Amino acid sequence: MVGAAGWCMRIRGVEEMWRHVADRWTVADLLRWLDADDDEAVAAAALCLGCIGDAALSPSLAPLLHHADPLVSAAAEQALWSVWFRSGSPLSQSLICQAVCLLEGDRWDEAAAVLTEIVTEEPCFAEAWNQRGIARYLAGSFCGSIADWKHVMQLNPYHFGAMAGMGHCFAVLGRRTDALDCYHAALDIHPRMDGVRQAIQQLRSVRPIETIAAPEHGTKLLSVV
């Protein structure tokens, strides 16, 4: 399984990789590999689940964020982002890709408008709410971001990015205790978030946290400086 999955991960083109995984394994097959003794097999299974699964797999993938092997944790994180983005309708998935491109181009208000369209039509698509939280944060609408990220956590309690994002908002607003609570909650979900640990250290030393550029690909939590 590891060798086949490794070959699959080297395929050029995401769609080809998805087809390769779907042709060879079912979700049930891959879930069984998550309990394997071989860490490489666990990491490979997590990545493959990210190719064919959806947000319903979050309870199975999120515990791997605590895995002793950092490669397994990284594979789980990548898989979670993948399934979260792919949990809307085909139209919503297309629109959220447009919104991410707008975020990467610093067109935050336009991105927020597209994301508002998505959540209006598909209010259970948690990642659309998360991306709108990012857009609002970058535009300086911190209370709006907090509202969006609270909604994300109601829909997807495994979303470490949304929880960390709330921490950033509270930090900027000067609500130190609330920020620390959110940061620690984020680390409870994903303990290998170095940026969040740095944010905690900054708050404890009373150093300010600044608003920065959009996260890479518009998918990860906002970093701190």
mmCIF file of the C-alpha atoms, coordinates in Angstrom:
data_MODEL
# 
_entry.id   MODEL 
# 
loop_
_atom_site.group_PDB 
_atom_site.id 
_atom_site.type_symbol 
_atom_site.label_atom_id 
_atom_site.label_alt_id 
_atom_site.label_comp_id 
_atom_site.label_asym_id 
_atom_site.label_entity_id 
_atom_site.label_seq_id 
_atom_site.pdbx_PDB_ins_code 
_atom_site.Cartn_x 
_atom_site.Cartn_y 
_atom_site.Cartn_z 
_atom_site.occupancy 
_atom_site.B_iso_or_equiv 
_atom_site.pdbx_formal_charge 
_atom_site.auth_seq_id 
_atom_site.auth_comp_id 
_atom_site.auth_asym_id 
_atom_site.auth_atom_id 
_atom_site.pdbx_PDB_model_num 
ATOM 1   C CA . MET A 1 1   ? 0.000   0.000  0.000   1.00 0.00 ? 1   MET A CA 1 
ATOM 2   C CA . VAL A 1 2   ? 2.802   2.429  0.907   1.00 0.00 ? 2   VAL A CA 1 
ATOM 3   C CA . GLY A 1 3   ? 4.600   1.924  -2.399  1.00 0.00 ? 3   GLY A CA 1 
ATOM 4   C CA . ALA A 1 4   ? 1.460   2.358  -4.458  1.00 0.00 ? 4   ALA A CA 1 
ATOM 5   C CA . ALA A 1 5   ? 0.413   5.424  -2.499  1.00 0.00 ? 5   ALA A CA 1 
ATOM 6   C CA . GLY A 1 6   ? 3.894   6.899  -2.849  1.00 0.00 ? 6   GLY A CA 1 
ATOM 7   C CA . TRP A 1 7   ? 3.737   6.487  -6.600  1.00 0.00 ? 7   TRP A CA 1 
ATOM 8   C CA . CYS A 1 8   ? 0.299   8.036  -6.553  1.00 0.00 ? 8   CYS A CA 1 
ATOM 9   C CA . MET A 1 9   ? 1.538   11.085 -4.644  1.00 0.00 ? 9   MET A CA 1 
ATOM 10  C CA . ARG A 1 10  ? 4.146   11.728 -7.325  1.00 0.00 ? 10  ARG A CA 1 
ATOM 11  C CA . ILE A 1 11  ? 1.549   11.922 -10.089 1.00 0.00 ? 11  ILE A CA 1 
ATOM 12  C CA . ARG A 1 12  ? 1.417   15.277 -11.773 1.00 0.00 ? 12  ARG A CA 1 
ATOM 13  C CA . GLY A 1 13  ? -2.070  16.720 -11.611 1.00 0.00 ? 13  GLY A CA 1 
ATOM 14  C CA . VAL A 1 14  ? -4.429  16.547 -8.677  1.00 0.00 ? 14  VAL A CA 1 
ATOM 15  C CA . GLU A 1 15  ? -7.343  15.147 -10.651 1.00 0.00 ? 15  GLU A CA 1 
ATOM 16  C CA . GLU A 1 16  ? -5.223  12.271 -11.947 1.00 0.00 ? 16  GLU A CA 1 
ATOM 17  C CA . MET A 1 17  ? -4.123  11.505 -8.408  1.00 0.00 ? 17  MET A CA 1 
ATOM 18  C CA . TRP A 1 18  ? -7.729  11.473 -7.182  1.00 0.00 ? 18  TRP A CA 1 
ATOM 19  C CA . ARG A 1 19  ? -8.725  9.070  -9.950  1.00 0.00 ? 19  ARG A CA 1 
ATOM 20  C CA . HIS A 1 20  ? -5.761  6.827  -9.178  1.00 0.00 ? 20  HIS A CA 1 
ATOM 21  C CA . VAL A 1 21  ? -6.720  6.588  -5.497  1.00 0.00 ? 21  VAL A CA 1 
ATOM 22  C CA . ALA A 1 22  ? -10.432 6.106  -6.174  1.00 0.00 ? 22  ALA A CA 1 
ATOM 23  C CA . ASP A 1 23  ? -9.701  3.293  -8.640  1.00 0.00 ? 23  ASP A CA 1 
ATOM 24  C CA . ARG A 1 24  ? -7.675  1.341  -6.090  1.00 0.00 ? 24  ARG A CA 1 
ATOM 25  C CA . TRP A 1 25  ? -9.091  1.929  -2.622  1.00 0.00 ? 25  TRP A CA 1 
ATOM 26  C CA . THR A 1 26  ? -12.359 2.732  -0.931  1.00 0.00 ? 26  THR A CA 1 
ATOM 27  C CA . VAL A 1 27  ? -12.697 5.048  2.044   1.00 0.00 ? 27  VAL A CA 1 
ATOM 28  C CA . ALA A 1 28  ? -13.304 1.984  4.230   1.00 0.00 ? 28  ALA A CA 1 
ATOM 29  C CA . ASP A 1 29  ? -10.049 0.393  2.995   1.00 0.00 ? 29  ASP A CA 1 
ATOM 30  C CA . LEU A 1 30  ? -8.053  3.493  3.804   1.00 0.00 ? 30  LEU A CA 1 
ATOM 31  C CA . LEU A 1 31  ? -9.646  3.991  7.214   1.00 0.00 ? 31  LEU A CA 1 
ATOM 32  C CA . ARG A 1 32  ? -8.411  0.548  8.224   1.00 0.00 ? 32  ARG A CA 1 
ATOM 33  C CA . TRP A 1 33  ? -4.843  1.586  7.340   1.00 0.00 ? 33  TRP A CA 1 
ATOM 34  C CA . LEU A 1 34  ? -5.024  4.463  9.829   1.00 0.00 ? 34  LEU A CA 1 
ATOM 35  C CA . ASP A 1 35  ? -4.592  1.877  12.595  1.00 0.00 ? 35  ASP A CA 1 
ATOM 36  C CA . ALA A 1 36  ? -1.506  0.298  11.006  1.00 0.00 ? 36  ALA A CA 1 
ATOM 37  C CA . ASP A 1 37  ? 1.729   -0.093 12.975  1.00 0.00 ? 37  ASP A CA 1 
ATOM 38  C CA . ASP A 1 38  ? 3.697   1.281  10.008  1.00 0.00 ? 38  ASP A CA 1 
ATOM 39  C CA . ASP A 1 39  ? 3.827   5.094  10.239  1.00 0.00 ? 39  ASP A CA 1 
ATOM 40  C CA . GLU A 1 40  ? 4.465   5.418  6.502   1.00 0.00 ? 40  GLU A CA 1 
ATOM 41  C CA . ALA A 1 41  ? 1.311   3.434  5.801   1.00 0.00 ? 41  ALA A CA 1 
ATOM 42  C CA . VAL A 1 42  ? -0.690  5.641  8.154   1.00 0.00 ? 42  VAL A CA 1 
ATOM 43  C CA . ALA A 1 43  ? 0.617   8.809  6.485   1.00 0.00 ? 43  ALA A CA 1 
ATOM 44  C CA . ALA A 1 44  ? -0.074  7.408  3.018   1.00 0.00 ? 44  ALA A CA 1 
ATOM 45  C CA . ALA A 1 45  ? -3.600  6.371  3.982   1.00 0.00 ? 45  ALA A CA 1 
ATOM 46  C CA . ALA A 1 46  ? -4.297  9.837  5.417   1.00 0.00 ? 46  ALA A CA 1 
ATOM 47  C CA . LEU A 1 47  ? -3.128  11.548 2.233   1.00 0.00 ? 47  LEU A CA 1 
ATOM 48  C CA . CYS A 1 48  ? -5.195  9.204  0.102   1.00 0.00 ? 48  CYS A CA 1 
ATOM 49  C CA . LEU A 1 49  ? -8.273  9.848  2.226   1.00 0.00 ? 49  LEU A CA 1 
ATOM 50  C CA . GLY A 1 50  ? -7.672  13.513 1.541   1.00 0.00 ? 50  GLY A CA 1 
ATOM 51  C CA . CYS A 1 51  ? -8.024  12.715 -2.151  1.00 0.00 ? 51  CYS A CA 1 
ATOM 52  C CA . ILE A 1 52  ? -11.392 10.995 -2.036  1.00 0.00 ? 52  ILE A CA 1 
ATOM 53  C CA . GLY A 1 53  ? -13.059 11.918 1.263   1.00 0.00 ? 53  GLY A CA 1 
ATOM 54  C CA . ASP A 1 54  ? -15.042 14.829 2.620   1.00 0.00 ? 54  ASP A CA 1 
ATOM 55  C CA . ALA A 1 55  ? -15.455 16.589 5.947   1.00 0.00 ? 55  ALA A CA 1 
ATOM 56  C CA . ALA A 1 56  ? -17.222 13.553 7.419   1.00 0.00 ? 56  ALA A CA 1 
ATOM 57  C CA . LEU A 1 57  ? -13.723 12.070 7.784   1.00 0.00 ? 57  LEU A CA 1 
ATOM 58  C CA . SER A 1 58  ? -12.608 14.804 10.191  1.00 0.00 ? 58  SER A CA 1 
ATOM 59  C CA . PRO A 1 59  ? -13.185 12.697 13.342  1.00 0.00 ? 59  PRO A CA 1 
ATOM 60  C CA . SER A 1 60  ? -10.946 9.966  11.871  1.00 0.00 ? 60  SER A CA 1 
ATOM 61  C CA . LEU A 1 61  ? -8.178  12.255 10.611  1.00 0.00 ? 61  LEU A CA 1 
ATOM 62  C CA . ALA A 1 62  ? -8.003  14.852 13.398  1.00 0.00 ? 62  ALA A CA 1 
ATOM 63  C CA . PRO A 1 63  ? -6.567  12.478 16.052  1.00 0.00 ? 63  PRO A CA 1 
ATOM 64  C CA . LEU A 1 64  ? -3.561  11.940 13.773  1.00 0.00 ? 64  LEU A CA 1 
ATOM 65  C CA . LEU A 1 65  ? -2.583  15.561 14.370  1.00 0.00 ? 65  LEU A CA 1 
ATOM 66  C CA . HIS A 1 66  ? -1.353  14.272 17.759  1.00 0.00 ? 66  HIS A CA 1 
ATOM 67  C CA . HIS A 1 67  ? 0.639   11.404 16.233  1.00 0.00 ? 67  HIS A CA 1 
ATOM 68  C CA . ALA A 1 68  ? 4.188   10.963 17.498  1.00 0.00 ? 68  ALA A CA 1 
ATOM 69  C CA . ASP A 1 69  ? 5.547   10.996 13.932  1.00 0.00 ? 69  ASP A CA 1 
ATOM 70  C CA . PRO A 1 70  ? 5.499   14.572 12.552  1.00 0.00 ? 70  PRO A CA 1 
ATOM 71  C CA . LEU A 1 71  ? 5.157   13.210 9.009   1.00 0.00 ? 71  LEU A CA 1 
ATOM 72  C CA . VAL A 1 72  ? 1.889   11.533 9.961   1.00 0.00 ? 72  VAL A CA 1 
ATOM 73  C CA . SER A 1 73  ? 0.690   14.742 11.597  1.00 0.00 ? 73  SER A CA 1 
ATOM 74  C CA . ALA A 1 74  ? 1.588   16.734 8.481   1.00 0.00 ? 74  ALA A CA 1 
ATOM 75  C CA . ALA A 1 75  ? -0.219  14.218 6.258   1.00 0.00 ? 75  ALA A CA 1 
ATOM 76  C CA . ALA A 1 76  ? -3.300  14.468 8.455   1.00 0.00 ? 76  ALA A CA 1 
ATOM 77  C CA . GLU A 1 77  ? -3.241  18.269 8.304   1.00 0.00 ? 77  GLU A CA 1 
ATOM 78  C CA . GLN A 1 78  ? -2.975  18.224 4.521   1.00 0.00 ? 78  GLN A CA 1 
ATOM 79  C CA . ALA A 1 79  ? -5.790  15.683 4.282   1.00 0.00 ? 79  ALA A CA 1 
ATOM 80  C CA . LEU A 1 80  ? -8.040  17.730 6.552   1.00 0.00 ? 80  LEU A CA 1 
ATOM 81  C CA . TRP A 1 81  ? -7.600  20.883 4.484   1.00 0.00 ? 81  TRP A CA 1 
ATOM 82  C CA . SER A 1 82  ? -8.358  18.858 1.370   1.00 0.00 ? 82  SER A CA 1 
ATOM 83  C CA . VAL A 1 83  ? -11.561 17.280 2.652   1.00 0.00 ? 83  VAL A CA 1 
ATOM 84  C CA . TRP A 1 84  ? -12.756 20.557 4.147   1.00 0.00 ? 84  TRP A CA 1 
ATOM 85  C CA . PHE A 1 85  ? -12.414 22.335 0.833   1.00 0.00 ? 85  PHE A CA 1 
ATOM 86  C CA . ARG A 1 86  ? -14.133 19.516 -1.009  1.00 0.00 ? 86  ARG A CA 1 
ATOM 87  C CA . SER A 1 87  ? -17.218 19.323 1.200   1.00 0.00 ? 87  SER A CA 1 
ATOM 88  C CA . GLY A 1 88  ? -19.429 21.721 -0.722  1.00 0.00 ? 88  GLY A CA 1 
ATOM 89  C CA . SER A 1 89  ? -21.406 21.275 -3.902  1.00 0.00 ? 89  SER A CA 1 
ATOM 90  C CA . PRO A 1 90  ? -19.485 21.361 -7.201  1.00 0.00 ? 90  PRO A CA 1 
ATOM 91  C CA . LEU A 1 91  ? -20.600 24.960 -7.747  1.00 0.00 ? 91  LEU A CA 1 
ATOM 92  C CA . SER A 1 92  ? -19.571 26.001 -4.237  1.00 0.00 ? 92  SER A CA 1 
ATOM 93  C CA . GLN A 1 93  ? -16.193 24.324 -4.664  1.00 0.00 ? 93  GLN A CA 1 
ATOM 94  C CA . SER A 1 94  ? -15.649 26.254 -7.881  1.00 0.00 ? 94  SER A CA 1 
ATOM 95  C CA . LEU A 1 95  ? -16.642 29.515 -6.216  1.00 0.00 ? 95  LEU A CA 1 
ATOM 96  C CA . ILE A 1 96  ? -14.448 28.956 -3.166  1.00 0.00 ? 96  ILE A CA 1 
ATOM 97  C CA . CYS A 1 97  ? -11.469 28.466 -5.497  1.00 0.00 ? 97  CYS A CA 1 
ATOM 98  C CA . GLN A 1 98  ? -12.300 31.834 -7.063  1.00 0.00 ? 98  GLN A CA 1 
ATOM 99  C CA . ALA A 1 99  ? -12.481 33.376 -3.602  1.00 0.00 ? 99  ALA A CA 1 
ATOM 100 C CA . VAL A 1 100 ? -9.075  31.962 -2.649  1.00 0.00 ? 100 VAL A CA 1 
ATOM 101 C CA . CYS A 1 101 ? -7.579  33.481 -5.801  1.00 0.00 ? 101 CYS A CA 1 
ATOM 102 C CA . LEU A 1 102 ? -9.096  36.833 -4.844  1.00 0.00 ? 102 LEU A CA 1 
ATOM 103 C CA . LEU A 1 103 ? -7.622  36.509 -1.343  1.00 0.00 ? 103 LEU A CA 1 
ATOM 104 C CA . GLU A 1 104 ? -4.201  35.786 -2.797  1.00 0.00 ? 104 GLU A CA 1 
ATOM 105 C CA . GLY A 1 105 ? -4.562  38.955 -4.874  1.00 0.00 ? 105 GLY A CA 1 
ATOM 106 C CA . ASP A 1 106 ? -5.416  41.033 -1.781  1.00 0.00 ? 106 ASP A CA 1 
ATOM 107 C CA . ARG A 1 107 ? -8.948  41.591 -3.113  1.00 0.00 ? 107 ARG A CA 1 
ATOM 108 C CA . TRP A 1 108 ? -10.498 40.915 0.270   1.00 0.00 ? 108 TRP A CA 1 
ATOM 109 C CA . ASP A 1 109 ? -13.887 42.590 -0.157  1.00 0.00 ? 109 ASP A CA 1 
ATOM 110 C CA . GLU A 1 110 ? -14.474 40.818 -3.469  1.00 0.00 ? 110 GLU A CA 1 
ATOM 111 C CA . ALA A 1 111 ? -13.503 37.517 -1.896  1.00 0.00 ? 111 ALA A CA 1 
ATOM 112 C CA . ALA A 1 112 ? -15.897 38.136 0.990   1.00 0.00 ? 112 ALA A CA 1 
ATOM 113 C CA . ALA A 1 113 ? -18.708 38.843 -1.467  1.00 0.00 ? 113 ALA A CA 1 
ATOM 114 C CA . VAL A 1 114 ? -18.139 35.542 -3.283  1.00 0.00 ? 114 VAL A CA 1 
ATOM 115 C CA . LEU A 1 115 ? -17.972 33.665 0.010   1.00 0.00 ? 115 LEU A CA 1 
ATOM 116 C CA . THR A 1 116 ? -21.175 35.330 1.208   1.00 0.00 ? 116 THR A CA 1 
ATOM 117 C CA . GLU A 1 117 ? -22.836 33.993 -1.925  1.00 0.00 ? 117 GLU A CA 1 
ATOM 118 C CA . ILE A 1 118 ? -21.633 30.493 -1.053  1.00 0.00 ? 118 ILE A CA 1 
ATOM 119 C CA . VAL A 1 119 ? -22.740 30.494 2.599   1.00 0.00 ? 119 VAL A CA 1 
ATOM 120 C CA . THR A 1 120 ? -26.115 31.940 1.633   1.00 0.00 ? 120 THR A CA 1 
ATOM 121 C CA . GLU A 1 121 ? -26.760 29.074 -0.763  1.00 0.00 ? 121 GLU A CA 1 
ATOM 122 C CA . GLU A 1 122 ? -24.960 26.384 1.249   1.00 0.00 ? 122 GLU A CA 1 
ATOM 123 C CA . PRO A 1 123 ? -24.874 27.398 4.923   1.00 0.00 ? 123 PRO A CA 1 
ATOM 124 C CA . CYS A 1 124 ? -23.391 24.064 6.087   1.00 0.00 ? 124 CYS A CA 1 
ATOM 125 C CA . PHE A 1 125 ? -20.213 24.459 3.997   1.00 0.00 ? 125 PHE A CA 1 
ATOM 126 C CA . ALA A 1 126 ? -17.904 25.205 6.918   1.00 0.00 ? 126 ALA A CA 1 
ATOM 127 C CA . GLU A 1 127 ? -14.821 26.029 4.849   1.00 0.00 ? 127 GLU A CA 1 
ATOM 128 C CA . ALA A 1 128 ? -16.662 28.827 3.053   1.00 0.00 ? 128 ALA A CA 1 
ATOM 129 C CA . TRP A 1 129 ? -17.366 30.422 6.441   1.00 0.00 ? 129 TRP A CA 1 
ATOM 130 C CA . ASN A 1 130 ? -13.709 29.956 7.374   1.00 0.00 ? 130 ASN A CA 1 
ATOM 131 C CA . GLN A 1 131 ? -12.468 31.633 4.220   1.00 0.00 ? 131 GLN A CA 1 
ATOM 132 C CA . ARG A 1 132 ? -14.868 34.523 4.750   1.00 0.00 ? 132 ARG A CA 1 
ATOM 133 C CA . GLY A 1 133 ? -13.442 34.840 8.255   1.00 0.00 ? 133 GLY A CA 1 
ATOM 134 C CA . ILE A 1 134 ? -9.992  35.170 6.690   1.00 0.00 ? 134 ILE A CA 1 
ATOM 135 C CA . ALA A 1 135 ? -11.233 37.755 4.185   1.00 0.00 ? 135 ALA A CA 1 
ATOM 136 C CA . ARG A 1 136 ? -12.874 39.814 6.919   1.00 0.00 ? 136 ARG A CA 1 
ATOM 137 C CA . TYR A 1 137 ? -9.803  39.571 9.147   1.00 0.00 ? 137 TYR A CA 1 
ATOM 138 C CA . LEU A 1 138 ? -7.557  40.865 6.388   1.00 0.00 ? 138 LEU A CA 1 
ATOM 139 C CA . ALA A 1 139 ? -10.018 43.691 5.713   1.00 0.00 ? 139 ALA A CA 1 
ATOM 140 C CA . GLY A 1 140 ? -9.912  44.653 9.403   1.00 0.00 ? 140 GLY A CA 1 
ATOM 141 C CA . SER A 1 141 ? -13.426 43.461 10.250  1.00 0.00 ? 141 SER A CA 1 
ATOM 142 C CA . PHE A 1 142 ? -12.390 41.519 13.334  1.00 0.00 ? 142 PHE A CA 1 
ATOM 143 C CA . CYS A 1 143 ? -15.823 41.180 14.925  1.00 0.00 ? 143 CYS A CA 1 
ATOM 144 C CA . GLY A 1 144 ? -17.173 39.845 11.635  1.00 0.00 ? 144 GLY A CA 1 
ATOM 145 C CA . SER A 1 145 ? -14.332 37.339 11.509  1.00 0.00 ? 145 SER A CA 1 
ATOM 146 C CA . ILE A 1 146 ? -15.038 36.165 15.025  1.00 0.00 ? 146 ILE A CA 1 
ATOM 147 C CA . ALA A 1 147 ? -18.699 35.610 14.144  1.00 0.00 ? 147 ALA A CA 1 
ATOM 148 C CA . ASP A 1 148 ? -17.732 33.597 11.059  1.00 0.00 ? 148 ASP A CA 1 
ATOM 149 C CA . TRP A 1 149 ? -15.161 31.503 12.914  1.00 0.00 ? 149 TRP A CA 1 
ATOM 150 C CA . LYS A 1 150 ? -17.566 30.765 15.759  1.00 0.00 ? 150 LYS A CA 1 
ATOM 151 C CA . HIS A 1 151 ? -19.956 29.442 13.123  1.00 0.00 ? 151 HIS A CA 1 
ATOM 152 C CA . VAL A 1 152 ? -17.179 27.301 11.645  1.00 0.00 ? 152 VAL A CA 1 
ATOM 153 C CA . MET A 1 153 ? -16.563 25.695 15.032  1.00 0.00 ? 153 MET A CA 1 
ATOM 154 C CA . GLN A 1 154 ? -20.248 24.894 15.365  1.00 0.00 ? 154 GLN A CA 1 
ATOM 155 C CA . LEU A 1 155 ? -20.189 23.138 11.996  1.00 0.00 ? 155 LEU A CA 1 
ATOM 156 C CA . ASN A 1 156 ? -16.713 21.604 12.323  1.00 0.00 ? 156 ASN A CA 1 
ATOM 157 C CA . PRO A 1 157 ? -15.293 21.410 15.865  1.00 0.00 ? 157 PRO A CA 1 
ATOM 158 C CA . TYR A 1 158 ? -11.994 20.063 14.466  1.00 0.00 ? 158 TYR A CA 1 
ATOM 159 C CA . HIS A 1 159 ? -11.154 23.265 12.585  1.00 0.00 ? 159 HIS A CA 1 
ATOM 160 C CA . PHE A 1 160 ? -7.922  24.352 14.250  1.00 0.00 ? 160 PHE A CA 1 
ATOM 161 C CA . GLY A 1 161 ? -7.505  27.174 11.716  1.00 0.00 ? 161 GLY A CA 1 
ATOM 162 C CA . ALA A 1 162 ? -10.773 28.854 12.666  1.00 0.00 ? 162 ALA A CA 1 
ATOM 163 C CA . MET A 1 163 ? -10.003 28.556 16.369  1.00 0.00 ? 163 MET A CA 1 
ATOM 164 C CA . ALA A 1 164 ? -6.548  30.059 15.876  1.00 0.00 ? 164 ALA A CA 1 
ATOM 165 C CA . GLY A 1 165 ? -8.066  32.793 13.732  1.00 0.00 ? 165 GLY A CA 1 
ATOM 166 C CA . MET A 1 166 ? -10.380 33.780 16.564  1.00 0.00 ? 166 MET A CA 1 
ATOM 167 C CA . GLY A 1 167 ? -7.352  33.982 18.810  1.00 0.00 ? 167 GLY A CA 1 
ATOM 168 C CA . HIS A 1 168 ? -5.701  36.402 16.389  1.00 0.00 ? 168 HIS A CA 1 
ATOM 169 C CA . CYS A 1 169 ? -8.815  38.584 16.312  1.00 0.00 ? 169 CYS A CA 1 
ATOM 170 C CA . PHE A 1 170 ? -9.094  38.736 20.085  1.00 0.00 ? 170 PHE A CA 1 
ATOM 171 C CA . ALA A 1 171 ? -5.381  39.544 20.318  1.00 0.00 ? 171 ALA A CA 1 
ATOM 172 C CA . VAL A 1 172 ? -5.717  42.455 17.896  1.00 0.00 ? 172 VAL A CA 1 
ATOM 173 C CA . LEU A 1 173 ? -8.771  43.685 19.826  1.00 0.00 ? 173 LEU A CA 1 
ATOM 174 C CA . GLY A 1 174 ? -6.782  43.595 23.065  1.00 0.00 ? 174 GLY A CA 1 
ATOM 175 C CA . ARG A 1 175 ? -8.838  40.766 24.586  1.00 0.00 ? 175 ARG A CA 1 
ATOM 176 C CA . ARG A 1 176 ? -5.820  38.883 25.899  1.00 0.00 ? 176 ARG A CA 1 
ATOM 177 C CA . THR A 1 177 ? -7.612  36.244 27.981  1.00 0.00 ? 177 THR A CA 1 
ATOM 178 C CA . ASP A 1 178 ? -10.005 35.352 25.160  1.00 0.00 ? 178 ASP A CA 1 
ATOM 179 C CA . ALA A 1 179 ? -7.089  35.165 22.734  1.00 0.00 ? 179 ALA A CA 1 
ATOM 180 C CA . LEU A 1 180 ? -5.143  32.807 24.982  1.00 0.00 ? 180 LEU A CA 1 
ATOM 181 C CA . ASP A 1 181 ? -8.209  30.615 25.481  1.00 0.00 ? 181 ASP A CA 1 
ATOM 182 C CA . CYS A 1 182 ? -8.623  30.288 21.703  1.00 0.00 ? 182 CYS A CA 1 
ATOM 183 C CA . TYR A 1 183 ? -4.942  29.609 21.132  1.00 0.00 ? 183 TYR A CA 1 
ATOM 184 C CA . HIS A 1 184 ? -4.884  26.852 23.721  1.00 0.00 ? 184 HIS A CA 1 
ATOM 185 C CA . ALA A 1 185 ? -8.069  25.371 22.263  1.00 0.00 ? 185 ALA A CA 1 
ATOM 186 C CA . ALA A 1 186 ? -6.434  25.374 18.824  1.00 0.00 ? 186 ALA A CA 1 
ATOM 187 C CA . LEU A 1 187 ? -3.396  23.566 20.218  1.00 0.00 ? 187 LEU A CA 1 
ATOM 188 C CA . ASP A 1 188 ? -5.685  21.005 21.831  1.00 0.00 ? 188 ASP A CA 1 
ATOM 189 C CA . ILE A 1 189 ? -6.815  20.128 18.300  1.00 0.00 ? 189 ILE A CA 1 
ATOM 190 C CA . HIS A 1 190 ? -3.454  20.498 16.552  1.00 0.00 ? 190 HIS A CA 1 
ATOM 191 C CA . PRO A 1 191 ? -0.450  20.611 18.906  1.00 0.00 ? 191 PRO A CA 1 
ATOM 192 C CA . ARG A 1 192 ? 2.128   21.265 16.165  1.00 0.00 ? 192 ARG A CA 1 
ATOM 193 C CA . MET A 1 193 ? 1.062   24.831 15.356  1.00 0.00 ? 193 MET A CA 1 
ATOM 194 C CA . ASP A 1 194 ? 4.295   26.740 15.900  1.00 0.00 ? 194 ASP A CA 1 
ATOM 195 C CA . GLY A 1 195 ? 2.754   30.079 14.949  1.00 0.00 ? 195 GLY A CA 1 
ATOM 196 C CA . VAL A 1 196 ? 0.140   29.722 17.671  1.00 0.00 ? 196 VAL A CA 1 
ATOM 197 C CA . ARG A 1 197 ? 2.803   28.887 20.260  1.00 0.00 ? 197 ARG A CA 1 
ATOM 198 C CA . GLN A 1 198 ? 4.685   32.014 19.200  1.00 0.00 ? 198 GLN A CA 1 
ATOM 199 C CA . ALA A 1 199 ? 1.487   34.049 19.554  1.00 0.00 ? 199 ALA A CA 1 
ATOM 200 C CA . ILE A 1 200 ? 1.025   32.766 23.093  1.00 0.00 ? 200 ILE A CA 1 
ATOM 201 C CA . GLN A 1 201 ? 4.584   33.782 23.947  1.00 0.00 ? 201 GLN A CA 1 
ATOM 202 C CA . GLN A 1 202 ? 4.001   37.234 22.486  1.00 0.00 ? 202 GLN A CA 1 
ATOM 203 C CA . LEU A 1 203 ? 0.826   37.742 24.482  1.00 0.00 ? 203 LEU A CA 1 
ATOM 204 C CA . ARG A 1 204 ? 2.517   36.642 27.668  1.00 0.00 ? 204 ARG A CA 1 
ATOM 205 C CA . SER A 1 205 ? 5.289   39.145 27.032  1.00 0.00 ? 205 SER A CA 1 
ATOM 206 C CA . VAL A 1 206 ? 2.697   41.814 26.161  1.00 0.00 ? 206 VAL A CA 1 
ATOM 207 C CA . ARG A 1 207 ? 3.977   42.179 22.595  1.00 0.00 ? 207 ARG A CA 1 
ATOM 208 C CA . PRO A 1 208 ? 1.330   43.166 20.020  1.00 0.00 ? 208 PRO A CA 1 
ATOM 209 C CA . ILE A 1 209 ? 0.149   40.895 17.247  1.00 0.00 ? 209 ILE A CA 1 
ATOM 210 C CA . GLU A 1 210 ? -0.142  42.496 13.836  1.00 0.00 ? 210 GLU A CA 1 
ATOM 211 C CA . THR A 1 211 ? -2.406  41.820 10.883  1.00 0.00 ? 211 THR A CA 1 
ATOM 212 C CA . ILE A 1 212 ? -0.404  40.223 8.082   1.00 0.00 ? 212 ILE A CA 1 
ATOM 213 C CA . ALA A 1 213 ? -0.884  38.929 4.556   1.00 0.00 ? 213 ALA A CA 1 
ATOM 214 C CA . ALA A 1 214 ? -3.199  36.091 3.580   1.00 0.00 ? 214 ALA A CA 1 
ATOM 215 C CA . PRO A 1 215 ? -2.096  32.563 4.437   1.00 0.00 ? 215 PRO A CA 1 
ATOM 216 C CA . GLU A 1 216 ? -0.563  30.464 1.700   1.00 0.00 ? 216 GLU A CA 1 
ATOM 217 C CA . HIS A 1 217 ? -3.214  29.286 -0.762  1.00 0.00 ? 217 HIS A CA 1 
ATOM 218 C CA . GLY A 1 218 ? -5.818  30.896 1.484   1.00 0.00 ? 218 GLY A CA 1 
ATOM 219 C CA . THR A 1 219 ? -6.131  27.646 3.377   1.00 0.00 ? 219 THR A CA 1 
ATOM 220 C CA . LYS A 1 220 ? -4.081  27.804 6.525   1.00 0.00 ? 220 LYS A CA 1 
ATOM 221 C CA . LEU A 1 221 ? -4.512  29.747 9.694   1.00 0.00 ? 221 LEU A CA 1 
ATOM 222 C CA . LEU A 1 222 ? -3.234  33.280 9.821   1.00 0.00 ? 222 LEU A CA 1 
ATOM 223 C CA . SER A 1 223 ? 0.305   33.522 11.135  1.00 0.00 ? 223 SER A CA 1 
ATOM 224 C CA . VAL A 1 224 ? 1.696   35.962 13.642  1.00 0.00 ? 224 VAL A CA 1 
ATOM 225 C CA . VAL A 1 225 ? 4.730   38.192 13.546  1.00 0.00 ? 225 VAL A CA 1 
# 
